[in-house]
Amino acid sequence: MAGLIILIIAMAIGAFIYYDHKGRTLKYKAPDTTSQLLEDNVSFYQNLQLQDKLAFETRVKDFIEHTSIRGIDVEIEDLDRILVAASAIILIFPFPDWKYNNISEVLLYKGTFSKNFETEGEGRNVLGMVGDGALHHEMLLSKPSLRSSFNNPTDGRNTAIHEFAHLLDKADGATDGIPEYLLTRPEVLPWASQIHKTIQHMRATSHSDIDSYGATNDAEFFAVISEYFFEKPDKLKEHHPELYSMLEKMFNRGSG
């Protein structure tokens, strides 16, 4: 009887866990509750038509089944995997053939961490990071920040969307705020000019509605303004119509 129970447990776990074709990285199949978890937690998904919901869910499942998502000293639940994958797909949803080829694993931390990935001591103010060097093709996220980003869908802040925007930016070989895959050649210089003009204005005033972290450099500006675009599009359109128009062309071109 004990052997039978162990076999049943192993089969149940096996329904959701498998290894990649090289047998190295632990991965999970998307749960049967994917659509309900999306409906309950992702406002972007809630606002889609039925056909688009089905397409979004399919791409979320594909991301989960091809990208390892694991915890660092923290338990990972199905909801966490769904939220990570949803963050990735929100940015590229109008582009049905586009996938992230520059990420293989997402690491979730129990809280903030330092730039050296330390979870104890001082300097732990990082909520998300796209890895480089030894962490090439990896993304690091704070689990609480991931959850709170979707619990407050209109506050203009979404850590995972921010980091996936960096990956989009990085896809052309340079993390420079110019996501060339989203821009036509004639649009590159106007976009760069708009970035610099907005950053200069942000640095000159203490009352910008754009998160001040966006003024750090061009790459951070693109990530921050992407958060704003997907979380508060109406406000962005009202306060920054030219920026909104450019971003709308970037992110929605594939749906045309």
C-alpha positions in Angstrom: 0.0 0.0 0.0 2.8 2.4 0.9 4.4 1.7 -2.5 1.2 2.4 -4.3 0.7 5.8 -2.5 4.3 6.8 -3.4 3.6 5.9 -7.0 0.4 7.9 -7.1 2.2 11.0 -5.6 5.1 10.6 -8.1 2.6 10.5 -11.0 0.8 13.5 -9.7 4.0 15.5 -9.4 5.1 14.2 -12.8 2.0 15.7 -14.4 3.4 19.2 -13.6 7.2 18.7 -13.6 9.6 17.8 -16.4 13.1 18.4 -17.6 14.3 20.2 -20.7 15.7 18.2 -23.7 19.1 18.1 -22.1 17.7 16.9 -18.8 19.2 19.8 -16.8 16.6 22.4 -15.9 13.5 21.7 -13.8 10.4 23.1 -15.4 6.6 23.0 -14.9 3.6 22.5 -17.1 1.0 25.2 -16.7 -1.8 24.2 -14.3 -5.4 23.6 -15.4 -6.3 26.7 -13.4 -4.3 29.0 -15.7 -7.3 30.8 -17.2 -9.0 31.3 -13.8 -5.8 32.6 -12.2 -5.4 35.0 -15.1 -9.0 36.1 -14.8 -8.7 36.7 -11.1 -5.3 38.5 -11.1 -4.4 40.1 -14.4 -6.3 43.1 -15.5 -4.8 43.1 -19.0 -6.2 39.7 -19.5 -9.6 40.7 -18.0 -10.0 43.4 -20.7 -9.4 41.1 -23.7 -12.0 39.6 -25.9 -12.6 35.8 -25.6 -10.5 34.9 -28.7 -7.6 37.1 -27.4 -7.9 35.6 -24.0 -7.4 32.1 -25.4 -4.4 33.3 -27.4 -2.9 35.0 -24.3 -3.4 31.9 -22.2 -1.7 29.8 -24.8 1.3 32.0 -24.8 1.4 32.2 -21.0 1.5 28.4 -20.9 4.2 28.2 -23.5 6.3 30.6 -21.5 5.9 28.6 -18.3 6.7 25.4 -20.1 9.9 26.7 -21.7 11.3 29.0 -18.9 12.4 27.8 -15.5 10.8 29.7 -12.7 12.1 28.9 -9.2 12.4 30.3 -5.8 15.5 31.3 -3.8 14.6 30.4 -0.2 10.9 31.0 -1.0 8.1 28.7 -2.0 6.8 29.2 -5.6 3.1 28.8 -6.3 1.2 28.4 -9.5 0.1 32.1 -9.2 3.7 33.3 -9.2 4.5 31.4 -12.4 1.3 32.8 -14.0 2.2 36.4 -13.0 5.7 36.1 -14.3 4.6 34.7 -17.6 1.7 37.2 -17.9 4.2 40.1 -17.4 6.3 38.7 -20.3 3.4 38.3 -22.7 1.7 41.6 -22.0 4.6 43.4 -23.6 4.7 41.3 -26.8 1.1 40.1 -27.1 0.4 41.9 -30.4 3.4 40.1 -31.9 2.3 36.5 -32.1 5.6 35.1 -33.4 7.8 36.9 -31.0 9.4 35.0 -28.1 12.1 35.9 -25.5 15.2 34.2 -26.7 17.4 36.0 -24.1 16.0 34.4 -21.0 15.9 30.8 -19.7 15.2 31.2 -16.0 13.5 33.5 -13.6 14.6 33.5 -9.9 12.1 34.7 -7.3 13.5 36.0 -4.0 11.6 36.2 -0.7 12.1 40.0 -0.5 14.5 42.7 -1.7 18.1 41.8 -2.5 21.4 43.6 -3.1 23.1 44.1 -6.4 25.3 41.2 -5.4 22.2 39.0 -4.9 22.5 39.1 -1.1 19.3 38.7 0.9 20.8 39.7 4.3 22.5 42.9 5.5 22.6 46.4 4.1 22.0 47.6 0.5 19.1 45.3 -0.1 17.0 47.7 -2.2 16.7 45.8 -5.5 13.2 44.5 -6.6 14.2 43.2 -10.0 17.2 42.7 -12.2 18.1 41.2 -15.6 21.2 39.2 -15.1 24.5 39.5 -16.9 27.8 37.7 -16.8 27.4 34.5 -14.8 23.6 35.2 -14.7 23.3 35.7 -18.4 19.8 34.7 -19.6 18.4 34.9 -16.0 16.0 37.4 -14.4 15.8 38.1 -10.7 12.6 39.3 -9.1 11.2 40.0 -5.6 8.2 37.7 -5.1 6.4 40.2 -2.9 6.9 42.9 -5.5 5.7 40.6 -8.3 2.5 40.0 -6.3 2.0 43.7 -5.3 2.4 44.8 -8.9 -0.7 42.9 -9.9 -2.6 43.6 -6.7 -2.3 47.3 -7.6 -2.7 47.3 -11.4 -3.1 51.0 -11.9 -0.4 52.5 -9.7 2.0 52.8 -12.6 4.5 50.3 -11.2 5.1 46.7 -12.2 8.5 45.2 -11.4 8.2 42.3 -13.8 7.0 44.4 -16.7 9.9 46.7 -16.0 12.4 43.8 -16.2 10.9 42.3 -19.3 11.0 45.7 -21.0 14.8 45.5 -20.4 14.9 42.2 -22.1 13.0 43.6 -25.1 15.4 46.5 -25.2 18.4 44.0 -24.9 17.1 41.8 -27.7 18.9 43.9 -30.4 22.2 43.5 -28.6 22.3 46.8 -26.6 20.3 47.8 -23.5 20.1 51.4 -24.5 16.4 52.4 -24.4 16.1 51.9 -28.1 14.1 48.6 -28.7 14.9 48.3 -32.4 12.6 45.4 -32.9 9.7 47.6 -32.0 10.8 50.6 -34.1 11.0 51.3 -37.8 14.3 52.9 -38.9 12.7 56.4 -39.4 11.3 56.2 -35.8 14.6 55.5 -34.0 15.9 59.1 -33.9 12.6 60.7 -33.0 12.2 58.1 -30.1 15.8 58.8 -28.9 15.1 62.6 -29.1 11.9 62.1 -27.1 13.7 60.1 -24.4 16.4 62.8 -24.0 13.9 65.6 -23.9 11.7 63.9 -21.3 14.7 63.0 -19.1 16.0 66.6 -19.2 12.5 67.8 -18.1 12.3 65.2 -15.4 15.7 66.2 -14.0 14.8 69.9 -14.1 11.6 69.5 -12.1 10.6 67.7 -8.8 7.0 67.2 -9.9 7.1 64.8 -12.8 4.4 62.2 -12.9 6.9 59.8 -14.4 8.9 57.7 -11.8 12.1 59.6 -11.2 14.1 56.4 -11.6 13.4 56.7 -15.3 15.7 59.7 -15.4 18.7 57.5 -14.5 19.5 56.7 -18.1 17.9 55.8 -21.4 17.5 52.1 -20.6 15.7 52.8 -17.3 13.5 55.4 -19.0 12.2 52.9 -21.5 11.5 50.3 -18.7 9.8 52.9 -16.5 7.7 54.4 -19.2 6.7 50.9 -20.3 5.3 50.3 -16.8 3.4 53.6 -17.1 2.0 52.7 -20.5 0.6 49.4 -19.5 -0.6 50.4 -16.0 -2.0 54.0 -16.6 -2.4 54.4 -20.3 -5.1 57.1 -20.0 -3.0 59.2 -17.7 0.1 58.8 -19.9 -2.0 59.9 -22.9 -3.3 62.9 -21.0 0.0 64.1 -19.7 2.4 63.0 -22.4 0.5 62.6 -25.7 3.6 62.4 -27.9 5.2 59.7 -25.7 1.9 57.8 -25.6 1.6 57.9 -29.4 5.1 56.6 -29.9 4.7 53.8 -27.4 1.3 52.9 -28.8 2.9 52.4 -32.2 5.7 50.3 -30.7 3.6 47.9 -28.6 0.6 47.6 -30.9 2.1 47.6 -34.3 2.0 43.8 -34.5 -1.8 43.8 -34.1 -2.3 45.8 -37.2 
